Amino acid sequence: MTCGGTCKVGFMNQIIGAARLIQEYKGLEKTPHINEQLAEMVVLRETGRACGLAAAQKGVEEPPGSGVFLPDELMGNVAKLNICNAFWRVMALAGDIGGGLVVTMPSLKELKNPEVKGYVEEFYSFGSDEPTENIMKVHKALQHWAAGLHGVGTWHGAGPVMAQKIMLQRIVNYDHEKELVKRTLNLKEKKKK
């Protein structure tokens, strides 16, 4: 067991950074729905980070005295499930912010093509002072993350999601939660036969 896909936290840093740069290149820093999307991406990333940290912090030396520490089984599985869903959502939000260019933008090679270079620079600069090449590179980076192979790789990395669900069903004990409700509601004990 690992700390559950927390490598994707670093990948989400790249996605969030690219989405924010695109927002700035397009002059949309004050656009409420994009700011909300970016904030949601940060929450998803930080939730993944928190679960991974909790798995590591709650880990134990196994076997005792061996010097080998394993992450907490419950939190490691929760982290993996959380990251799987979060990463898909972050990719979707980034794709929305990047827009259709994420999948339809021409090759960077067109900036060297004398026949179309002027058009590419005019239409892909968004009126920004940023070099068009930079704008296109950031869109291509976002294409790599949001429209590439990372979704399936995240879903099946370290094993399929069902493995975490099965492990959770094996290790979760609901006695604590049941006792909380019994005490809160002052439920009476069953009659013993």
N, C-alpha and C positions, 0 to 999 in steps of 0.2 A: 504494500500500500504506500502511496505517495501522499503528498499534500494536495492532491486532487486537481491537477490541471492548472496550477497557478502560473505556469509558463505563459498562459494566455493573458495574464495581467500585463506582462511586458508588451505583448502584441497589441493589447488594447491601448497602451500608451501611444503606440505608433498610429493606430487608427484615429484616436481622438485628436492627436496632433495634426494629422493630415486634414481631418474634417474641419478643425478650427482654422487652419491656414486657408483652406478653400473658402470658408466663410469670410475671412478677412480679404482675400483676393477679390472676392465679388462685392465687397463693401457692405456686407450684411451683418455686421457686428451687433446691431441693435434689433435684429429680427427676432421677435419673441419665440416663435416656434423652434427656430434653430438653437437658440440659447437653451430652451427646455430640452431639446434632444441631446445637446452636449452635456447638460447637467445629468440627464438620465444615464448617459454613457459612463460618466464619472461614478455615479452611484453603483452601477453594475460592476465596474472595474474594482471599486473599493470593497464591495461585498465579496467578490472573489478573493481579493487580497486578505480580507479579514478571516474568511473561512480557512484559507491556507495557513495563516498565522496561528489561528486557534488550533488547527490540526498539529502544527509543529509544537506549540506551547504545551498542549495537553498530552503530547507524546510521552512514552515511557521507555526506559531501558529494558531491552528484551533479548535474552534473559538477563535478569538483574546481575550487575557486575561485569557484563560483557563489553560495555562501552558502545554498544549498538543501540541507537535510539530510533524507535519507530513512531510515526505520527499516530495520533488518536484515530482509531478506526471509524468511529461515527463521523467526526468532523472531516476526515479525509474523503469519505464517500459523499458527504453533503457538499464539500467544496467542489468535487468533480461534477456532480449534478448541477450545481449552481452555475459553474463556469460554462457548461455545455449550453444551457439556455441563455445565459448572459451573452456569450460570444455571438450567437446567432442574432440576438437583438442588437448588439453593438454594430455588427456588420450591416444589418438592415437600416439602422439609423444613419450610419455613415454613407450608405448608398443613397439614401434620401437627400442628405446634405450635398453630396457630390453631384447628384442628378444624373441625367442620362449620359453625361460625358464619361462617367465611370466605365461605361461599357461601349460607348460609340466614338470616343475621341480618336482622331487619327494618330498614326505613329509619330514619334518624335523626329523620325527621318524626314518628315514633310517640312520641317524647319530648314532643311538643307536643299529642298527641291525648289529651284528658282521659279517654277511655274505656279506654285501654290503658297510659297512662303509668306507672301504679303497677306493673303487671305487668312492663313492660319494665325499669323500674328495679330491681325485685326480682330478676328472673331473669338479667339481664345484668350485675349488679354483682359476681357471684361472691363476695359477702361482703366485698368490698374497700372500703377507705375512698376509693378513687379515684372521682371522679364517673362515673356510668354513661355519660354523653355521651363522656367521654374514652376509656373502654373501647371503646365502639362505634366511635368515630372511628379508633382504632388497628386494629380488626378490618376496618373498611372500607378503610383504607390497605393492609392486607395483602391484602384481596380485590382491590384494584386491581393489585397486583404479582403475586400468586400465581394468580389466577383470571382475569386480564385478557388483553390482547393481547401481553404482553411476551415470551412464549415464542417465538412465531412471529417476532416482530420481532427477537429476538436471533438466532434461527437464520438468518434471511435478511438481517439488517442487514449492510451492506457486501458484499452478495453471498451466494449460497448456499454452504453448507459444502463442497460438491463442488469449488468453485473453489479453496479452500485445499488440499484434498487433491490436486488436479491440480498445483497449484504446488509442493507438497512433493515430489511424484514427479518433477517437472522439476529441482528445485534440490538435492535431497539426493544426496550422493555418499557411498557406503558404503566407500570405500577405507580411510579411517582405522580404522573398526571392524574391517574384515577384517584389516588389518595388526596390530592389537592381538591378535587371536586367533592369527594365524600366529606372532607372536613369543612369546606366552604358551605356546603348545603346541609351539614349536620345530618348526613344520612345515617339511618339506623342499621345496625349490624343484622345480617341474615340470621334467622332462627336456625340453630343447630339441630340436626336430626338425631 
